[in-house]
Amino acid sequence: MLSLSIFRQRFEYLVQLLVTTPQWGLICFLQIFSGLASFLGLPLLIPVLEMLQTHSNATPSSHYTQFLAPIFKMAGLELNFHSMLFFAAVLILIGQLLVNASSLTASYVREDLIVMYRKRILQDYAQVDWQWLTEHHSARMFHAVIRETEQACEAHLNAQRVFINFFQIVVFMAISFRLSWQITLLAIGVYFILGFVNAINSNIINKISELINQQFKHFSNDLISFQHNKKFIKVALLGERFMAAFRRAIDAMCTIRKRQMLHVEFQRAWSMMGTYVLLIVLIYFHQALSLNYATLLLVLFVFMRMAPQFVALSDIYAALDMSIPMHRSLQKHLDELHAHIESNGTLEYQTPSPIRFEHVRFSYPNHPPVLNDLNLIFEPNTLTALVGKSGCGKSTILDLLLGLLGPQEGEIYYGDIPRQDLDKVSLRRHLAFVGQRPSLIDGSLRDNLTVAHPDASGDDIEKICRGVHLSDFIRQLPLGLDTVVGENGIKLSGGQRQKIALARCLLLKPAILILDEATSELDMESESIIQQTLRQLSKGMTTIVVAHRLSTVKSADRIYVIAEGAAVEWGPYDELLARKGKFFELVSVQHS
């Protein structure tokens, strides 16, 4: 059985949903005037029906007609069958139109809320801390944007509809009380029992909905994982194993949904049957309840209007219970995103300025330290290379430099600006980054080249493409630069993707160019040509390179050898070789 605390929590959540919905005041205003119009209009049908029954034009005397007589007189109208019927019809129609207006307003608000939630999620994801982002599945964002926003806004809409239908029921109950207090007490008793059972059933629906949402989250995550690894899965003949798992997940979700539908349909059927039984009882016992024919007709009319409202209220409350788990999940996700928004300073990075690492220590959560007492400097307008064994922390150094990560100890200076005081946006505005596995958008070659510089001229594009050895490849394509590359460049080779990513960055003419093994997929000849191009284009540019092929950093002004979390050697290529230390060992291993 539901406890009073659960009822109270559900009521408080309903009120919170209502008052945090835009235009809720207007909706309440429309409902109040709708109820007032119905409250005034429906009782006018009693004298109208009595006049029809008696075939008399004499207006029956009642407290209500006596109250209306001065109003009609002031309006220059005679209180008769036609004027009362017309006045009742106008009030009833106005009441219904106001109900429709409030429902339409609620629907419009729902669409506005979907837009607001989706924009807010995407905006927060764009500003969230990088380390937090890497620790959470990307499927979580897709699930939140696509499904949870729809269901969360449905919760807002259903909260308003609960209020709309509940208010209408209260109005009809008030009208019923004016007609017969005995019938009203009977109806209150019946609807209390119906509502109590529905509340218990709705709590079950709520728990099932939470389970469905969790199932959908896991399913979305598995689908994203399948998409990211589709090549490996196909080659390794794992497709059927994944499909079997997907089929089981789909069947499980279907079974749970059927349970949910069973409870929803039970709630609807229980409400309908209880309401119809009440109407039959009223008809059968109308004489015992001292109802004349006209009053009975109006009571039936009122309850026929109220019955759909109660059934709709029951359905909407069930729908609300289905959408509340998604609303809670979305709010939790938004709070989590907001709590992990990337911190940012106010001082702008000035070029050209050196970037210094002083006694930097960094470790990932639940992992041993990657960097320990790291000291190095990236001088402006020079080429600096980072080399070392795989896993020594070279890419981590770049992430720290980019402001994506923050050290646990030590400091990073951008000129004279400490990391925590730096406006990271101002830094990133001056740099371009190319990774080992660059990301491409699902568009044409031209779209990918100009995505960060849409105003790039045709001459600039041609010059850069020639410099990174892309021109011959583009000429062979039937559509040239307008050729579509597919999802993340799936129609291209790894080397072609890297060339496009390099060209995209060079078009920006950045002050700082960062290359994280950006030519690792190229053959030796192409890499040699591109290295020459980079040396020409990077004059007057700070270039930072992480390289696996040590032959590609011969022209570097300074090479840092990273080992055991620190810079153990640094200097020009020939000088490091002459020392016969760590760098010499790395070169020897590659030559062997």
VOGU-3710 file (C-alpha; in Angstrom, 3 decimals, decimal comma):
1> mlslsifrqr> 0,000/0,000/0,000  1,117/3,527/-0,711  2,161/5,535/2,324  1,161/9,143/2,923  4,783/10,208/2,382  4,719/8,779/-1,157  1,444/10,618/-1,858  2,999/13,811/-0,532  6,187/13,375/-2,575  4,181/12,703/-5,720
11> feylvqllvt> 2,016/15,761/-5,100  5,076/17,968/-4,465  6,720/16,720/-7,657  3,525/17,397/-9,602  3,387/20,960/-8,251  7,079/21,449/-9,055  6,514/20,293/-12,634  3,535/22,633/-12,945  5,154/25,798/-11,579  8,455/25,276/-13,465
21> tpqwglicfl> 6,580/25,120/-16,758  6,482/28,339/-18,803  3,042/29,973/-19,144  1,633/27,988/-16,229  0,001/31,172/-14,884  -1,810/31,752/-18,182  -3,020/28,152/-18,220  -4,373/28,484/-14,668  -6,063/31,775/-15,624  -7,765/30,139/-18,622
31> qifsglasfl> -8,908/27,231/-16,469  -10,406/29,457/-13,773  -12,458/31,403/-16,292  -13,383/28,212/-18,126  -14,672/26,726/-14,865  -16,542/29,934/-14,026  -18,257/29,933/-17,423  -19,322/26,302/-17,026  -20,405/26,886/-13,427  -22,702/29,729/-14,550
41> glpllipvle> -23,872/28,192/-17,803  -24,801/24,609/-16,970  -27,359/25,357/-14,171  -29,245/27,570/-16,647  -30,237/24,407/-18,495  -32,499/23,305/-15,592  -35,224/25,935/-16,198  -34,780/25,453/-19,949  -35,373/21,707/-19,625  -38,324/22,260/-17,282
51> mlqthsnatp> -39,932/24,621/-19,828  -39,430/21,979/-22,520  -41,023/19,319/-20,304  -44,075/21,440/-19,394  -44,384/23,090/-22,805  -44,642/26,395/-20,944  -43,044/29,756/-21,690  -43,310/30,831/-18,055  -39,871/31,013/-16,465  -39,659/28,637/-13,458
61> sshytqflap> -38,828/30,460/-10,252  -35,560/29,556/-8,558  -32,759/31,275/-6,649  -30,622/31,217/-9,770  -33,246/32,742/-12,093  -33,993/35,407/-9,486  -30,273/36,181/-9,378  -30,090/36,392/-13,189  -33,253/38,480/-13,683  -31,605/41,877/-12,830
71> ifkmagleln> -28,623/41,025/-15,064  -30,878/40,215/-18,013  -32,901/43,342/-17,350  -29,784/45,547/-17,358  -28,830/43,982/-20,702  -32,316/44,756/-22,061  -33,214/41,068/-22,363  -36,307/39,249/-21,261  -35,768/36,184/-19,087  -37,373/33,454/-21,241
81> fhsmlffaav> -36,654/30,143/-22,913  -34,706/31,593/-25,858  -32,596/34,099/-23,899  -31,695/31,548/-21,207  -30,829/28,866/-23,769  -28,728/31,341/-25,731  -26,983/32,626/-22,582  -26,300/29,058/-21,340  -24,967/27,997/-24,748  -22,619/30,999/-24,939
91> liligqllvn> -21,227/30,354/-21,452  -20,795/26,609/-22,038  -19,093/27,181/-25,416  -16,813/29,861/-23,957  -15,872/27,471/-21,157  -15,023/24,728/-23,651  -13,046/27,092/-25,889  -11,004/28,233/-22,899  -10,274/24,593/-22,032  -9,099/24,016/-25,622
101> assltasyvr> -7,039/27,200/-25,503  -5,300/26,094/-22,302  -4,617/22,626/-23,772  -3,181/24,169/-26,951  -1,026/26,526/-24,886  0,252/23,563/-22,885  1,120/21,706/-26,116  2,986/24,726/-27,504  4,872/25,087/-24,239  5,900/21,429/-24,467
111> edlivmyrkr> 7,499/22,011/-27,879  9,303/25,111/-26,571  10,573/23,080/-23,604  11,938/20,361/-25,902  13,884/23,016/-27,805  15,128/24,571/-24,545  16,231/21,257/-23,010  18,012/20,072/-26,158  19,865/23,351/-26,596  20,848/23,354/-22,931
121> ilqdyaqvdw> 22,182/19,777/-23,052  24,207/20,432/-26,201  25,515/23,729/-24,836  26,576/22,110/-21,554  28,256/19,225/-23,371  30,240/21,747/-25,409  31,482/23,388/-22,179  31,878/20,383/-19,914  35,211/19,323/-18,432  37,105/17,039/-20,831
131> qwltehhsar> 38,186/14,439/-18,268  34,611/14,025/-17,005  33,434/13,698/-20,599  35,907/10,923/-21,407  34,732/8,917/-18,399  31,085/8,870/-19,549  29,565/7,047/-22,492  28,689/9,167/-25,517  25,427/7,201/-25,762  24,292/9,021/-22,612
141> mfhavirete> 24,145/12,293/-24,531  22,253/10,795/-27,472  19,774/9,161/-25,120  19,250/12,436/-23,241  18,855/14,576/-26,383  16,637/12,194/-28,348  14,491/10,319/-25,837  14,695/11,866/-22,388  13,963/15,411/-23,561  10,764/14,230/-25,264
151> qaceahlnaq> 9,628/12,286/-22,209  10,698/14,976/-19,723  8,676/17,606/-21,588  5,801/15,143/-21,720  5,968/15,144/-17,913  5,540/18,943/-17,898  2,636/18,677/-20,332  0,991/15,876/-18,352  1,351/17,845/-15,105  -0,574/20,693/-16,730
161> rvfinffqiv> -3,165/18,301/-18,118  -3,610/16,759/-14,667  -4,324/20,244/-13,351  -6,658/21,045/-16,273  -8,709/17,858/-15,874  -8,700/17,991/-12,077  -9,932/21,590/-12,129  -12,701/20,665/-14,560  -13,764/17,793/-12,295  -13,868/20,158/-9,294
171> vfmaisfrls> -16,068/22,575/-11,284  -18,455/19,797/-12,300  -18,528/18,554/-8,716  -19,447/22,055/-7,562  -22,270/22,175/-10,130  -23,373/18,719/-9,028  -23,368/19,863/-5,393  -25,708/22,724/-6,302  -28,046/20,232/-7,941  -27,889/17,466/-5,312
181> wqitllaigv> -25,529/17,187/-2,375  -26,445/13,506/-1,921  -25,314/12,639/-5,458  -22,147/14,679/-5,017  -21,194/12,827/-1,816  -21,855/9,520/-3,571  -19,694/10,585/-6,512  -16,905/11,751/-4,213  -16,913/8,361/-2,493  -16,827/6,473/-5,790
191> yfilgfvnai> -14,090/8,645/-7,283  -12,051/8,436/-4,079  -12,017/4,653/-4,311  -11,212/4,793/-8,034  -8,462/7,345/-7,442  -6,918/5,406/-4,568  -6,668/2,217/-6,634  -5,327/4,220/-9,583  -2,671/5,822/-7,372  -1,418/2,373/-6,315
201> nsniinkise> -1,439/1,231/-9,934  0,335/4,426/-11,070  3,126/3,795/-8,595  3,684/0,403/-10,242  3,687/2,109/-13,660  6,298/4,570/-12,381  8,638/1,766/-11,266  8,206/-0,071/-14,576  8,995/3,182/-16,433  12,226/3,602/-14,469
211> linqqfkhfs> 13,217/0,074/-15,488  12,373/0,812/-19,150  14,513/3,970/-19,098  17,476/2,048/-17,705  17,022/-0,626/-20,380  16,976/2,044/-23,099  20,173/3,617/-21,733  22,014/0,282/-21,874  20,590/-0,438/-25,320  21,702/2,983/-26,633
221> ndlisfqhnk> 25,184/2,452/-25,232  25,461/-0,984/-26,861  24,313/0,426/-30,207  26,925/3,203/-30,094  29,611/0,664/-29,173  28,508/-1,531/-32,094  28,681/1,447/-34,464  32,174/2,462/-33,324  33,514/-1,091/-33,670  31,563/-2,269/-36,714
231> kfikvallge> 34,657/-3,026/-38,809  36,256/-5,234/-36,140  32,910/-6,942/-35,442  32,376/-7,744/-39,116  35,896/-9,039/-39,743  35,932/-11,071/-36,514  32,542/-12,632/-37,378  31,025/-11,312/-34,149  27,958/-9,865/-35,862  25,616/-12,718/-34,959
241> rfmaafrrai> 26,710/-12,627/-31,301  25,938/-8,918/-31,135  22,663/-9,359/-33,013  21,615/-12,091/-30,586  22,321/-9,756/-27,665  20,357/-6,965/-29,367  17,427/-9,312/-29,997  17,394/-10,342/-26,329  17,463/-6,697/-25,250  14,645/-5,799/-27,659
251> damctirkrq> 12,535/-8,732/-26,480  13,153/-7,805/-22,840  12,101/-4,187/-23,468  9,014/-5,399/-25,312  8,027/-7,634/-22,382  8,438/-4,787/-19,902  6,474/-2,419/-22,146  3,635/-4,951/-22,323  3,548/-5,078/-18,523  3,362/-1,305/-18,493
261> mlhvefqraw> 0,539/-1,276/-21,068  -1,382/-3,855/-19,024  -1,336/-1,567/-15,973  -2,246/1,478/-18,070  -5,199/-0,333/-19,649  -6,320/-1,636/-16,256  -6,362/1,930/-14,949  -8,434/3,117/-17,915  -10,889/0,190/-17,689  -11,252/0,507/-13,892
271> smmgtyvlli> -12,016/4,225/-14,202  -14,521/3,750/-17,030  -16,380/0,922/-15,313  -16,590/2,761/-12,002  -17,954/5,869/-13,723  -20,573/3,955/-15,719  -21,711/2,075/-12,619  -22,209/5,447/-10,897  -24,337/6,728/-13,801  -26,490/3,573/-13,798
281> vliyfhqals> -27,012/3,882/-10,025  -28,103/7,518/-10,478  -30,670/6,585/-13,108  -32,022/3,638/-11,111  -32,304/5,508/-7,799  -33,315/8,930/-9,151  -36,666/8,832/-7,344  -35,076/7,891/-4,026  -32,723/10,804/-4,506  -35,662/13,166/-5,123
291> lnyatlllvl> -34,584/14,146/-8,623  -37,163/15,516/-11,023  -36,848/14,851/-14,729  -35,097/18,102/-15,646  -32,641/17,890/-12,744  -31,925/14,230/-13,567  -31,176/15,128/-17,179  -28,804/17,891/-16,133  -27,118/15,679/-13,514  -26,579/13,014/-16,166
301> fvfmrmapqf> -25,295/15,687/-18,546  -22,868/16,949/-15,886  -21,625/13,461/-15,097  -21,391/12,545/-18,766  -19,134/15,590/-19,114  -17,241/14,730/-15,938  -16,788/11,006/-16,666  -14,468/11,543/-19,665  -12,572/14,133/-17,624  -11,991/11,601/-14,833
311> valsdiyaal> -10,998/8,859/-17,282  -8,686/11,314/-19,038  -7,278/12,348/-15,652  -6,597/8,696/-14,884  -4,890/8,168/-18,253  -2,841/11,355/-17,949  -1,767/10,486/-14,418  -0,587/7,096/-15,687  1,256/8,841/-18,538  2,769/11,242/-16,003
321> dmsipmhrsl> 4,084/8,307/-14,000  5,628/6,916/-17,179  7,387/10,202/-17,972  8,515/11,215/-14,462  11,518/8,781/-14,405  12,795/10,320/-17,649  12,259/13,824/-16,251  14,210/12,937/-13,096  16,970/11,314/-15,130  17,249/14,345/-17,411
331> qkhldelhah> 17,338/16,781/-14,494  20,031/14,678/-12,818  22,024/14,644/-16,046  21,702/18,415/-16,473  22,785/18,978/-12,865  25,752/16,680/-13,419  26,771/18,523/-16,580  26,425/21,886/-14,863  28,564/20,687/-11,939  31,357/19,702/-14,358
341> iesngtleyq> 31,419/22,759/-16,602  35,033/23,480/-17,542  36,604/26,115/-15,292  38,028/29,085/-17,135  40,160/32,115/-16,313  39,860/35,661/-17,582  43,363/36,472/-18,887  43,813/36,128/-22,653  46,732/34,274/-24,153  49,059/36,581/-26,059
351> tpspirfehv> 51,047/35,331/-29,044  53,889/34,718/-29,343  54,479/33,531/-25,776  56,347/30,483/-24,416  54,436/27,684/-22,694  56,208/26,246/-19,633  55,604/23,096/-17,574  57,081/23,408/-14,078  57,207/20,340/-11,784  53,987/18,975/-13,271
361> rfsypnhppv> 52,523/15,790/-11,855  49,448/14,105/-13,358  47,611/10,801/-12,977  44,263/9,564/-14,262  41,681/8,455/-11,647  42,569/5,062/-10,129  45,782/4,840/-12,185  49,475/5,294/-11,296  51,081/8,658/-12,178  51,638/9,304/-15,887
371> lndlnlifep> 53,763/12,418/-15,378  55,969/13,050/-12,385  57,965/16,274/-11,890  57,816/17,174/-15,578  59,682/20,326/-16,649  59,794/21,571/-20,241  59,252/24,682/-22,347  57,751/25,275/-25,788  59,440/28,341/-27,199  57,442/30,504/-29,642
381> ntltalvgks> 58,123/30,257/-33,389  60,098/27,023/-33,013  59,521/23,336/-33,736  59,501/21,227/-30,575  59,163/17,439/-30,651  58,135/14,970/-27,941  59,404/11,416/-28,302  59,392/8,323/-26,135  57,980/4,836/-25,793  54,229/4,220/-26,123
391> gcgkstildl> 52,367/5,108/-22,930  55,071/7,426/-21,602  52,644/10,385/-21,476  53,283/12,330/-24,702  49,577/12,729/-25,611  48,779/13,542/-21,979  51,260/16,439/-22,175  49,369/17,777/-25,191  46,022/17,452/-23,383  47,478/19,398/-20,456
401> llgllgpqeg> 48,816/22,052/-22,814  45,412/22,354/-24,522  43,762/22,888/-21,143  41,710/19,687/-21,488  43,315/18,265/-18,337  44,723/19,896/-15,214  47,754/18,724/-13,218  47,444/17,512/-9,645  50,711/19,254/-8,781  52,964/21,823/-10,423
411> eiyygdiprq> 51,988/24,607/-12,781  51,681/25,377/-16,482  52,401/28,939/-17,625  51,254/30,528/-20,879  53,653/33,411/-21,067  53,310/34,801/-17,538  49,718/33,533/-17,102  49,169/30,512/-14,785  46,876/27,807/-16,135  44,003/28,549/-13,732
421> dldkvslrrh> 43,957/32,244/-14,768  44,055/31,565/-18,510  41,032/32,090/-20,749  41,246/28,721/-22,515  39,050/29,913/-25,374  41,617/32,604/-26,211  44,346/29,929/-26,313  42,375/27,550/-28,522  41,515/30,425/-30,842  45,212/30,627/-31,758
431> lafvgqrpsl> 45,967/26,930/-32,256  45,136/23,971/-34,469  45,401/20,291/-33,522  45,730/17,136/-35,621  45,542/13,737/-33,926  46,567/10,282/-35,036  42,931/9,376/-35,766  41,407/12,668/-36,958  37,651/13,154/-36,936  35,850/14,079/-40,143
441> idgslrdnlt> 32,262/15,182/-40,615  29,791/13,302/-42,822  29,964/15,674/-45,791  32,078/16,520/-48,815  35,833/17,046/-48,950  35,192/20,781/-49,229  32,945/20,693/-46,129  35,701/19,003/-44,139  38,452/21,332/-45,312  36,496/24,519/-44,593
451> vahpdasgdd> 34,503/23,466/-41,510  36,584/25,757/-39,282  37,198/28,367/-42,000  34,099/28,594/-44,216  35,392/31,737/-45,954  38,603/30,114/-47,217  39,325/31,065/-50,822  39,688/28,546/-53,640  43,326/29,553/-54,135  44,143/28,915/-50,468
461> iekicrgvhl> 42,439/25,502/-50,576  44,321/24,547/-53,736  47,671/25,699/-52,312  47,253/23,805/-49,051  46,001/20,631/-50,766  49,010/20,698/-53,057  51,292/21,164/-50,059  49,921/18,111/-48,184  50,003/15,940/-51,320  46,198/15,824/-51,776
471> sdfirqlplg> 45,835/17,438/-55,219  46,376/14,279/-57,306  43,849/12,342/-55,202  41,221/15,112/-55,558  41,692/15,282/-59,352  40,959/11,563/-59,633  37,564/11,956/-57,965  34,587/12,461/-60,324  33,176/15,248/-58,131  36,491/16,620/-56,907
481> ldtvvgengi> 36,160/18,616/-53,700  32,406/17,961/-53,685  32,895/14,199/-53,209  31,180/12,908/-50,064  33,618/11,171/-47,680  31,056/9,217/-45,605  30,622/8,933/-41,853  33,915/10,024/-40,230  35,637/9,616/-43,606  34,869/5,916/-43,871
491> klsggqrqki> 35,343/6,034/-47,673  38,931/7,248/-47,255  42,161/5,579/-46,204  43,831/6,459/-42,922  46,504/8,446/-44,741  43,936/10,403/-46,753  42,067/11,292/-43,577  45,279/12,563/-42,006  46,086/14,681/-45,062  42,626/16,249/-44,998
501> alarclllkp> 42,967/16,970/-41,273  46,378/18,583/-41,852  45,044/20,709/-44,700  42,068/21,753/-42,559  44,358/22,998/-39,799  46,842/24,731/-42,110  43,996/26,678/-43,748  43,448/28,348/-40,365  47,031/29,706/-40,356  47,279/29,156/-36,589
511> ailildeats> 49,894/30,659/-34,290  50,378/27,230/-32,671  50,227/23,945/-34,599  50,051/20,693/-32,590  50,553/17,369/-34,340  50,015/14,159/-32,374  51,509/11,478/-34,676  49,567/13,240/-37,433  51,508/11,517/-40,261  51,676/8,000/-38,815
521> eldmesesii> 49,348/6,564/-41,500  51,389/7,953/-44,413  53,999/6,143/-46,493  57,587/7,320/-46,201  57,539/9,289/-49,477  54,299/11,160/-48,673  55,471/11,857/-45,145  58,759/13,302/-46,403  56,935/15,642/-48,818  54,478/16,789/-46,134
531> qqtlrqlskg> 57,309/17,357/-43,638  58,950/19,705/-46,129  55,627/21,520/-46,613  55,129/21,838/-42,859  58,626/23,306/-42,451  57,821/25,929/-45,087  54,337/26,786/-43,812  55,266/26,749/-40,132  57,773/29,581/-40,331  56,695/32,133/-37,742
541> mttivvahrl> 54,543/29,447/-36,109  54,977/27,522/-32,852  54,899/23,853/-33,865  54,666/20,997/-31,359  55,019/17,453/-32,663  54,538/14,058/-31,044  56,325/11,586/-33,295  56,793/7,839/-33,405  59,088/7,860/-36,442  62,148/9,608/-35,101
551> stvksadriy> 63,398/10,393/-38,606  60,577/12,952/-38,938  61,917/15,189/-36,135  65,462/15,699/-37,461  64,727/19,360/-38,197  63,218/20,071/-34,749  64,766/22,941/-32,842  64,401/20,944/-29,630  63,493/17,326/-28,909  62,277/16,207/-25,483
561> viaegaavew> 62,692/12,537/-24,589  59,905/11,524/-22,183  60,511/8,560/-19,870  59,227/7,591/-16,433  56,926/10,615/-16,379  59,606/13,256/-16,931  61,752/14,883/-19,621  65,022/12,944/-19,250  66,834/14,434/-22,277  66,383/17,424/-24,557
571> gpydellark> 68,219/19,159/-27,356  68,626/19,058/-31,176  68,617/15,717/-33,031  72,372/15,401/-33,676  73,290/16,542/-30,163  71,019/13,925/-28,573  72,433/11,191/-30,801  75,952/12,155/-29,799  75,114/11,717/-26,106  74,290/8,043/-26,723
581> gkffelvsvq> 71,576/8,169/-24,044  67,831/7,413/-24,136  67,308/9,069/-27,512  70,144/7,085/-29,031  68,535/3,877/-27,731  65,189/4,804/-29,328  66,813/5,547/-32,695  68,828/2,323/-32,552  65,724/0,240/-31,875  63,897/1,789/-34,851
591> hs> 66,847/1,275/-37,194  67,157/-2,341/-36,104
//
